Amino acid sequence: MKALQVGLIGFGTVGRGTWDVLRRNEEEITRRAGRPIRITWVATRTLDRAREGLRGIDGVNLTNDPQVITRHADIDIVCELIGGVEAARAVVMDAIAHKKHVVTANKALLAHHGTEIFAAAHAQGVMVGFEAAVAGGVPIIKALREGLTANRIEWIAGIINGTSNFILSEMRARGATFDTVLKEAQARGYAEADPTFDVEGIDAAHKLTIMSAIAFGVPMQFGKAYAEGISRLHQEDIVYAEELGYRIKLLGITRRAQDGIELRVHPTLIPAKRLIANVEGAMNAVLVKGDAVGPTLYYGAGAGAEPTASAVIADLVDVTRMHTADPEHRVPHLAFQPDQMSDVPFLPMGEVETSYYLRMRVDDRPGVLADIARILADREISIDAMIQKEPSEGEYQTDIILLTHRSIERQLVDAIDKIEALPTVRNKVVRIRMEALN
Amino acid sequence: MKALQVGLIGFGTVGRGTWDVLRRNEEEITRRAGRPIRITWVATRTLDRAREGLRGIDGVNLTNDPQVITRHADIDIVCELIGGVEAARAVVMDAIAHKKHVVTANKALLAHHGTEIFAAAHAQGVMVGFEAAVAGGVPIIKALREGLTANRIEWIAGIINGTSNFILSEMRARGATFDTVLKEAQARGYAEADPTFDVEGIDAAHKLTIMSAIAFGVPMQFGKAYAEGISRLHQEDIVYAEELGYRIKLLGITRRAQDGIELRVHPTLIPAKRLIANVEGAMNAVLVKGDAVGPTLYYGAGAGAEPTASAVIADLVDVTRMHTADPEHRVPHLAFQPDQMSDVPFLPMGEVETSYYLRMRVDDRPGVLADIARILADREISIDAMIQKEPSEGEYQTDIILLTHRSIERQLVDAIDKIEALPTVRNKVVRIRMEALN
């Protein structure tokens, strides 16, 4: 049967991985897809290096102009693997305009322009695959979009940034500071020279935006996401959390609440006995709570050449299997049919309800705790657990660590303002959110 | 758009769960599927009870004759939820003969008759969905068949029997014996009155047979599966394993080895730090190793009314989305195209290579360990770790616990025969297999 022809745009880590896996497993992939899938065109800015890498291989053409591929009559599927937002958007929109199916690993692109891209694809009758955009090789998009279709999704909580999870794992295992571990991660190539996207939660917020849309049938609204990273996490809070039976993870959480949808990325205390609390190193894991199935968890490598290629190629096979079928039979891009999206709002962070870990440095004298407890009680914030350390020899200050029950963030922020205004409280209150995930 | 009409055959736990979830989430499911899915017929042997349960509900018809449904002109999809093998086979084959799509949760049926059923479905151009047959609500069939299509699957290791995992979790947590925990599990409805299928590994072998076929593109061959259960596991081996840094789980393992495919269910030591070693209670988890993606893990409820219904309905939505598309566009039942199945053999258990935990009761005198070590060395079985306990006060015997490196099962069985023949060895050698899962 005639091969499906793929044009790769971008030949960096993921592009090269896709090329390698597709060739190595060609026989099995063809047996699954029903027809061969061939990369016949590659576009790259570094033509010389690509020429070197592809030396001696027949049937593949090179160009440095993406439009040669997006407009080529023989190309069935365009793989956008250049990353970034604006150039990638131009490539994807041009491919769709020329009735090519698209496969992309680009979470930033979709979080910002997904609505426009899926509308254009729908109008042109082509498919856009993006399994690789969330959690790398873990087929979480497919699970949400097809595996859990029976469920009203209640919430999703994911470790979806491998760099951050690697740093947090090392901080906990070795008692090292954020700065130390980040430098090592950069030296070993686990973190970028500018790590902002990873450690400040922006990359995770991109991925969370995509999952939220699929879970709840809402348009992608990255602008509504709250993102707080791990760069200001103190080693001692990891230790206190451990004492209390918790681990700190950078979680992306999206939840269907009474009045809207929560969409938030932040360091989070979770009970140490939960499976997801034990996901270590650069691995990803997504915990999904459905009303019928209960909690399910999906775990695997969230980045890297071949894990990402695994997801890119899964999309290529899906497109191949459906290529000539009429559009009404295809799985909808965002799980729900395009005319069935909901306009339920995303909640501002102040309206979110969660539990909190609070650490404060206080004078060691009578009445301090009573003042703090009154401020919390006045705002209906109740205390779940507490550690108060004995002051060290010769010191007159000590740490109080409080865990609260579920409270409204706005109330909690107000309480912290009042606590910090007490003359007996000596520092800014450290506040980390906490989720039971049960 | 016209509703897809479903006939439920069987209205027990899963049938009732499917009914409940489909009604409760009707609005969201329709938004995903693109058209309504309605149960219009229910067949059950207990008509009175079903009538009571469905009182006041319009548009559903009851019968005690499955053929009324399998041959009804208006029915699009037949859901077989009666369980068992022969009666279920008759229902499914009759439905296929009358060009109905089929959704089933029946692992025993597929493990025994899958080849025949999928061939008939292929000939008639209908789909057979069976997501619910393995790991309940966890979409592991979809992950293997669609999510990981890029990969050469190297092995799968799964906790795929909730009853056994519940018993093992309780034995470890409370130091209780198998018999004690089983009786409690039966009292609480977690285990059947006759628990053989669950605790002897047969149910797990059914599920493993199905996963193996999908992973490796081979026909289902339940007869080639090795099944060993947990009923003869001693509490003390769980404790010794723990001391050595391992947990004991009933794993279904299928692996692509040099000369064929391994297909085996048995209690297995796995490193305690692996995520899958921390799956507790009645939950299921499947760890899949692909050559590109590396290890991925899928976790969730493996049984129960609504988790199983979640998978049944996911299949209903898949069938609905594809219903009128021509068959060539559908995902192949067993992941590989039907004319692309492989005839690679399954390996007999004697040819399987794995590591072992051995416990033996020996006289506490010089030379005993040397004799045992020589027997192992002569068969190229090398020792990875050992515990030798001091004898208790006034005793002249002690336990030796050995962990071996990877060895051929046939050699190991021969070594155990020779060890048991030593006059200084006082009991049958306890042998539990061990997997690093890395």
Interface residues (C-beta under 8 A of the other chain):
Chain A: G17 V21 L22 R24 N25 E28 I29 R31 R32 A33 G34 E131 G136 G137 V138 P139 K142 A143 E146 G147 L148 T149 A150 N151 R152 G217 L275 N278 V279 G290 D291 A292 V293 G294 P295 T296 L297 Y298 Y299 G300 A301 E306 P307 A309 S310 A311 V312 I313 A314 V317 D318 R321 M322 H323 T324 A325 D326 E328 H329 R330 V331 P332 A335 F336 Q337 Q340
Chain B: G17 V21 L22 R24 N25 E28 I29 R31 R32 A33 G34 E131 G136 G137 V138 P139 K142 A143 E146 G147 L148 T149 A150 N151 R152 G217 L275 N278 V279 G290 D291 A292 V293 G294 P295 T296 L297 Y298 Y299 G300 A301 E306 P307 A309 S310 A311 V312 I313 A314 V317 D318 R321 M322 H323 T324 A325 D326 E328 H329 R330 V331 P332 A335 F336 Q337 Q340
